[in-house]
Structures are given as structure tokens and as C-alpha cells.
Amino acid sequence: MPAQARQGGCTTTMKEIPPEQSLIEYPSDFPIKVMGRAHPDFAQTLTNIVLQFDPHFDPATVEMRPSKGGKYIGLTFTVRATSREQLDDLYRALHAHHMVSIVI
């Protein structure tokens, strides 16, 4: 069944990739990029979500990049991916959060 993703206020369908076709080897370090409107709690709120799926994640490693105009912020979380299920669940949790515009 395809997973649903929210992108820029609209819902899109993400095509499921069969596990045997995955190019990711587990465990591995895996970067996840998240963008949303700049808000004082944006990084901490999303870090808390990431920690639910990777309890050993170090919040000091979050990379932050504000947009040129300062209206948006981009974050990169490099998590320790231990399974396809873990990554899928983390992506779903980030996509579902109201502060998030895009997850890559």
C-alpha cells in the first residue's frame, strides 16, 4: 500500500520500494533533510521526533541552514538507520508534523 506524504500543504503518494530493491544497507548513517517555516522551536521539536526513532542521535550534530530571506529553515539530521521500517516510520512522523513543509 503506498504511503501518503504531505508536501507544501498538499498530499502526494510515495511509491513503495520493495525491500529487496533498497539501495540502503543497514545499519548505516543516513541524512534526512527537513524544511519548514522558521520558528524558534522548529529544530528542538523535530529533534525530539528524531530521538524517538534513534535514541542515540546527538542533537549537537543537527545542521541548520536558514533561507536567504530568513522565512524558512532547513535542517539535516544524520540518523543511524537500523532498518527500513525505522526510516519509513521516521519519515512518516516528520511528514505528519504541522511545522514541516518538505522531508527529503
C-alpha positions, 0 to 999 in steps of 0.5 A: 500500500503506498504511503501518503506524504504531505508536501507544501500543504498538499498530499502526494503518494510515495511509491513503495520500494520493495525491500529487496530493491533498497539501495540502503544497507543497514545499519548505516548513517543516513541524512534526512533533510527537513524544511519548514517555516522558521520558528524558534522551536522548529529544530528542538521539536523535530529533534525530539521526533528524531530521538524517538526513532534513534535514541542515540542521535546527538542533537549537537550534530543537527545542521541548520541552514536558514533561507536567504530571506530568513522565512524558512529553515532547513535542517539535516539530521544524520540518523543511524538507520537500523532498518527500513521500517525505522526510516519509513516510520521516521519519515512518516512522523516528520511528514505528519508534523504541522511545522514541516513543509518538505522531508527529503 
